[in-house]
Amino acid sequence: MANPAVLRTHRTQAERSEQTRAQLFEATIDCLLDLGYAGTSVNEICKRAGLSRGAQQHHFASKAELMAHALEYLVRKLRDEVQDAANALADDPDRVAKGIDLLWRSFSGTLSTAAMELWVAGRTDPELRGALLPVDRALGRATLEFYRATAFRDVPAEKLEMLYWLTVNLTRGLAMDAMIGGDPLRRGQILAEWKRIATGLLD
């Protein structure tokens, strides 16, 4: 039988590793929001996280890898925050509109700003783009499955997938509009119209 003290040590090491990664992710997102990608250095990330460069290099071989995983961490964190609300939508007669509102909350704000910084930088940075692509695709699939397993269990897969990607791309565009100072009233009207259309598509 394994020694309980040894097992506890192993769990503690895993917990410490997870805490270090979370500190790096939180600091990375803060830097992207405050300084943009161009102004974000690994040294600044480590400084804000209260960690050494050695600790960072132990977990991530490059800045691009750290950035991609920080984005994944942010998406998962936001998805966890809306999980209870998504579960409650399964029997809600207004679930389509409320589901779109949840996606808007997830894909706007902090996530939108951080992701935009990374994708714009990735256009001319092959290493960053290569790190982001698989993460972005995996997150898209995982988020779609999350909605399929919660609020829209009875919707045909093909129809839900089309509705999901239309909503994601619309909300990303609206989030960019918000970032450049677009009219909030117009954004609200566009989102309301899309909810009306989407509800009709599922009905």
Summary of the structure (lengths in Angstrom):
residues: 203
radius of gyration: 19.5
end to end distance: 57.9
largest distance: 65.2
contacts: 584
relative contact order: 0.10
helix: 83%
strand: 0%
